Amino acid sequence: MSAEPPFEQFNVRGRSRPGWLWGEPTPRESFWLGLILAVLALLPVFVAQYPQMVDYPAHLARYHVMLNRDSNAFLQAYYGFQWRWSGNLGADLLIIPLAQLMSLEAAGKMIVYVTVLLNGLGVLAVEWSLRRRIGIGGLFGLLFVWSPAMLLGFLNFGLSLAAALFAFALWVRLDGRKWRAPLFMPIGLVVWLCHVSGWGTLGVMVFGYEWHKDKSWRAFVAPWPLMLPFAALIGLSIAGEKSGGELYSYGKVVGTYKWAIWRQAMRDTWRWLDYGTLIGIGVVLVGSLGLRRLDGRLAWAAIAMLALSLVLPRHIIGGDYVDARMIYTGLMVGCLALSWRAPRLVLLLAAALFLGRLGLTTHTWYTESQRTERLLAMIDPLPQGVKIASLVETEIGVWPINPQEHIAGYAVVRKDALVNMHFALPLIHMLTINEGGKYFRDPYHRLLWKKGRKTDMTTYAPARYVDWFWYVGQHELDALPRKAEVTLRTDEALLARMPPPRPERGLAKPPGDS
């Protein structure tokens, strides 16, 4: 693996082919192309009133409880909240000053803007720091700004990954400076504080960079300035044991799961476009590796990340999709390792691929945001402090991610409501639930729908503790919760009044959930 392969002009019958498209772009041209694409990546957020990220409403609900619980009787009755320093606080900290300047929903959307933009600029910063130009690697790397991690709403991870990219670019710029190590002690802590997975990414990138220069034990100890958070990780492991939860889990069928997340590494809107893009990038990366046309300063890190994705579990200390995040990041870093100089035509084709995929994402966000607005209109007339049991259909086998799964989080923000879709593992998450028990946590609000599977909600547990049952889905349920009285029904959802809560009895989970 080389650091900077020479540019080879395309030839036709042994002679150099003239023309602007076949010439090498200047650094200025490639810089502006990359910058324009990084800014255009904001289009989905710009056109959607409601960010269409799966976990986003649940995060927004947590922010509302965090910021307003002390002065709100409903929130005090329904929820507990205890600040806990951990490697998962990026957006939770950023929302505090932003919410002082604007509404909570506007502040949440601003964080989405910032996360998307910083990831795009972080990709460009890495390539520019290594090569002083933006090439095919940077443009392919931009494809992973809208990775499944972003669409799922992993905001803390997104902020951490952006911070890791900028930090690595700084590590490269400060190569040889004696004061780089002490400077990176607080930098590593900040990256970890945003999210532990971004911190791990930074450590692997630093290792790969140093291993390329010196394949000895020194490369293994080079990331030592980033090691301050290890003490906190030990504390989190102890908390995980006390909570009675699993410190790590690979899932039920490891091979099937690993194959599934690899196939979904570029999951967005159109299955075969996503497959084709993933296969195409894979071919380019493998071919470049075989031809020794990858920049070893990043290639070693990419190889390490993709190998780790096969070894790491799905869950670690309450965090989900740990291995999947490593796939998305490993592919992004692998693309950044593509250092061969491409003519303008190739760069324009890469830009066209980015813009085509971005257009589909933008259209999806626009249409799904309109759907979110229609669904929220159903609960607008409900009183403050209402208790809602939500059930959201996610059809098995449908490729696009369902962004409405946590839509009930908006009821917390707007109605100070008790809802049943929170991330609230005791001693792991800062938010806790005072009513309803464990069935008011994620994923007990999710209905995995499959043709032929019965959807009898007669004994649906959360409905026993609430005033209203809110079903979001396009397939009719076989049976509603006992004594539910439908007051509003549309093609997309229904709202039903529930009788006064009854004492706890036999509890049932949604079909398909484990």
N, C-alpha and C positions, 0 to 999 in steps of 0.2 A: 504494500500500500504506500503510495507516494503522497507527498504533501501538496504538490502543485504540478500536475502533468502539463506539458506544453500544448499549446493550441495547434491543431492540425487543420489546415484549410481543406475544405471539401474539393475534390478533384473530379473532373470529367475527362476521361481519356488522357489522363496524365497532365492536363493543364488546369491551372487554377481557374475556378469558375467565378466570373465577375458578378457584381450586383450587390446592392445594399443589403438584401435579405441574407446573403451568404457571408457578409462581413461580420467581424467581431464587434459587438457594441462597446462603446467607451464606458469607463467606470461611471461617468456622469449619467449616461443614458440608462444603464442598468440600475443605478441607484434610484432614479426617479420612477422607473417602472416598478421596482419593488415597493417603494414608498406609496405609490398610488394604489397598488393592489392591497397593501396592508390597511390603508384607510378605507378602501371599498369593502373590506371584510366586515365593516360595521353596518352594511346595508340591512341585514335581517333585523338587527336591533332598531334601526331607524324606522322601518316600515311597520313594526309591531308595537301596539300600545302595551301589550303584555308579553314580556320575554317568554318564548316557548321552550323553556328548559324544564325537564321533568321535575327536578327537585327544587326548582326556584321558589314556588309558592310556600313550600315547607320551610325553606330558609327565611323567607320574608316573614312568615308567622313567628319564627323563633326570634327574629330581630324585634318584632313588635312586643313580644312578651318581655324580652331583655330590657327594652327601653322604657316600657310603660307599666310594668307589673306593679311597681311600688305605689303608683297613684291610681290603680284601677282595681276595684273590688272583684269584678268578674275574673280578671286574670289571676288575682291572688287566690281565688277559690279553686280555679281549674288547674293552675300550673305552678310548679316550683321552678326556680332558676338559681343556679349557683355558678359563679364564675370559676373557671378552672383553666389554668395555663396549660396549653397542650399544643401539639403540632397540627392545629386545624382551626386557626383563628383569623385567617387573612381578612375575609369579608366582614366577620363579626366585629373586628376592630375598626375597619374602614367605615362601616355604616354609622358609627357613633358621631363623628364630626359631620358627615354628610347629612344625617337626619336633623341636625341643628339648622341646616341651611335650606332644606326643602322637605317635602312630604316623604314619608317612608317609602312609598311606591316609586316616587321619582328618584330617591336615593338608591334604592335597589337597582333600578334600571341604569343609573349612572355607573354603578359597580360593574354591571354587565358590559357597558361601553368600554370602561377602563380595562377590564380583563381581556376582552377581544383585541383591543388596540395594542395593549402591551405585549400580548403574545405574538402578534404580527411583527411589531417593531423589534421584539427580542430575537426572533428568527433572523431578521436583517442584521441586527447588531452582531450576532455571532459570526455570520459569514463575512461581514465587512471587517471585523477585527482580525480574522484569519487571512483574508485575501485582498482587502481594500477594493472590493467590487461585489456586486450582486449577480450571481450566475444561476445556472440551472438548479443547483442545490437549494438556494434560498427560495426560488419560486416553487419548487416541489415541497419544500418545508412549509410554505404558507398553506398548503392544502390541509395540514393538520391543525391549523388554528381552529377550524370547525370539525374537530374530532368528535367521536361519541362522548368523550369526557365533557366537552363544552355543551353538547346537546343535552346531556343528562343533568347539567347544572352544577358541576363540581367547581363552584366558584373559588373556594379556598385553594383547591389544587391548581386551578387556572392562574390565580395570582401568584402562587408559589412557583409554578413552572415559568411564568414570565420573569419573576425575580431570579430564578436559577439561570435563565438564558442570559440576562444582562450581567449577572455575577460572573458567569463563565467568560463572557466577552471581556470583562474587566480583568479576570485572571490571565487571559491571553495578553492583554495590553500591558500588564504589569510584570510580565515574565522577566526574571532576573533582578527585580527590585527586592531589597532585603526586607522592606517594610510591608510586603504583600501579605505575609503570613499573619501578623498581628491584625492587619486590617480586615482579613477574612474571618476572624473569630466572631465579631458581631454580625458580619454579613451572613455567615452561615446560620447564626441564631435567628435572624430575621426571616430567612428563607424557610427554616424549619417552623417558625411560628405561624407562617402562612399555611403551610401544609407539609407534613413529613415526607410525602412522596416527591414533592419538588426538591426538598433537601437531599433525598437519596439520589435524585437525578443529577443534581449538581456534583455530589460526591463521585458518582460514576464518570461524569464528564471530565472532572479534574483528574481522576485516575487515568482515564484513557489518554488524555493529553500528555500526561507525564510519562506514561508507559511507552508512548510512541518515541519519546526522546531518550528514555533510559529504561530498558527492559531489565530492571533489577528490583531488589527489595525497596529501593528508594521510591518507586512509583506507588507502592502500597501505603507508604507512610506520608506521601505528599499531601493527601487531603486532611492531615491532622488539624489544621486550623478550623475545620468544619465540625469537629467532634464534640463541642460543648453540649449539644442537646442529648447526648447519650444518657446522662443522669435522669433527664425527664422521661426518656423512653422506658427506663427501668421502673420509674414510678407509675407510668401508665400500665405496664405489664402487671404490677401488683394490684392496681385498681381493677384491671380486667379479671383477675383471679377472684377478688372479693365480690365482684358483681355476679359471679356465678356463670358468666358468659365464656365463650370460647376465645382463647387468645388468638387462635388462627384456625381456619377451616378451608379445605380444598373443595367442598361441595360433595354431593353424593356420588357422581360418576365423573371422575377427574378427567379422563380422556375426552369424553363427550363435551364437557364444559370447555376445556382448553381449545378444542377444535372450533367450538361455537364462537368464542371470543376472538379467535384469530380470523375467522370468516367475517366477523363484524368489525374489523379494525378500522374500516372507513364507512361504517353504517350511517346513512343519512336519509335519502329520499327514494332513489331508484336502486333496487337491489343489484341489477346487472351492471349499471354504471359504477356502482361502488365496488363490485367484484372486479370489474375490468380495470378500474383505476388501481386497486390494490395489486392485482396481478401484474399490471404494467410497471408499477413502481418496483415490485419484487424482481421482475426480470432485469430492469435497469440496474438495480443494486447488485444483484448476483453477477450480472455480466460485468459491471464495473469492477467488482471485487476480483473476478477471474482475470480480468485484463490489468489488474493492479492500477486501477484508475480511481481509487478512493483515497481521500485524505485521511491518513492514519491518525491524525490528531483528533478526529471525531469517530472514525470507523471503529476503533477498538471499543469506544464507549457504546456505540450502537450495537455491536455484537454482544457486549456484556449485558446490555439492557434486554435485548431480545432473548438471550439465553436465560436471564433471570425470570422473564415472563413465564417460562416453562417450569421453573422451580418454585417460584413464590406462590403462596396460597391465594385464594380469592379474598378471604377476610383476614385482617390482622387488627386485633384490639378494637373491634367495632367498625373498622373501616372496610368498605366494600370495593370490589373491583381493583384490588391492589395490583394484581398481575396484568389486568387489562390496561391500566394506566401506563404500565411499563411498555406495553406493546405500542400504544400510540406515541409515546415519547421516543422509544427506540427507533421507530420508523421515521419520525421527524428528524432525529439526529443522524440517522442513516442517510436521509436525503441531503442534509447539510454537508455530509461527507463527499457528496458528488462535486468534485472540484474541477472537472474537465471543462475547458472553455468551449462554449457552444456559440454558434452563429445566431444572429438576430432571429432567424426563422424559428429555430428551436425554442428560444426564449419566448417568442410570441405564441407558439403552440402551447407551451406550458402555461402561459398567462391565460390563454383561451380555455384550457381545461379548468383552471382555477375559477375563472369567471362563469363558466357553464355550471359548475357545481354550486358556486355561490348563488347563482340565479335560482336554482331549484330550492336551496335552503331559504332564500328570501321569500319565494312564493309560498313555501310551507309555513313560514312564520307569519306571513300576512294573513293567510286563510285561517290558520289555527288561532291566531289572536282574535279574529272576528268571532270564532266559535267560543273562545273563552269569554268574550264580552256577552254573548247570548246566554251562556250558562250562568254567569254571575248575576244577570238580570233576574234569574229565578229566586235568588236568595236576598236580593235587595230589600224586599218588603219585610223581612224577618226582623224581630226586635234585637236590641243589644243584649248580649249575654246568652244568646240562644245556644242550645246544644244540638249538634248535627252529627249523625252517623253517615259518612259518605261511603259509597261503593262505586268504584270506577272500573269499567270494563277495559281490559287489554286483550285484544284478540291474538291468540297464539298463531304464529306463522306469518303475521303481517310484518313487513319489513320496517317501515318507518316507526321511529320511537313515538310512543303516545305521550305528548307533553301535558295531558290533562290529569295525570295520575294523582297529583297532589293539589288539585285545584281548590280543595276545601281550605287550604292555607289562607286564601283570601278572606274567608269568613272570619278567621282570627283577626286579621288586620282591620277589617271593616266593621265587624260585629262583636269583637271581643269574645268570640265563640269558643266553646269546647268542641273540638273535632278529633278525628281518630286517625290521623296520618302522619304523626310526628316522628322524627328521629329522636328517641328518648330512652336510650338504654341507661339504667342506673349506673352511676360512677364512671360512665364513659362520656355521655353527652351532658351538656349543661342544663338542658331543658328536661323537666320531669313532669309526669301527669298525675294529678291528684285524684282524678275520678276515672272510672271505667276499667282500670287494671291494664294488663298487658295488651289487650285487644284494641287499645287506643293508640298503639304504636304502629309504625310502618313494619310489615307490609299488609296488615290485616284489613286495609281499606281496598285492596286490589282484588279484582275478580279476573282470573285468567280464563277467558272464554274460549271454548272449542266446540265445534259442531258435534252434537250428540251428547255433550256433557250436561248433566242436570244443573240447573241454577236455582235451587230451592233455598230461599233466604228466610224461611219461616223462623228459624232459630238463630239468625244472624246476631252474634253476641253484642256488638256495639249498639244495635238498635234498642236494646233493653234499657239503656241509660240516657236516652236523649229525647228531645222534643220533636225532631224531624229526621226523616230518612231521605237522603239525596242520592239517587242513582244516576250515574253518568255513563251512558252506553247506548249503542244503536240496536242491540238485540234485547227483545223483551225477556224479562225474568220469568222463570217457571212459577215462582211463588214469591210474594213480598214478605217482609217480616210480619209476624203475627199482629193483627189488629192495625196494620198500617192503613191510613186513609189518604188516598191520592188526591191532592189538591191542584196539581199542575202537571201536565204531561206534554212533552214535545217529541219530535223525532230523535232527539239527542239525549234526553234525560227525563226524569220524573222527580217530583217532590211530594213526599207523603208525611202527614202528621202522625205522630206516634202517641199512644196513651201515656199517662204518667209512668215514670220509671218503676220497675218492679224489682223485688229482691233478687239477688243473684241466683241463677239456676244453671242447668246444663248449658254450656256455651258451645257455639258452632263457629267454625272458621269458613271463609269463602272457599268454594271448591277450587282446587288447583294449587292452593297455597300450602306451604309446609311449615 
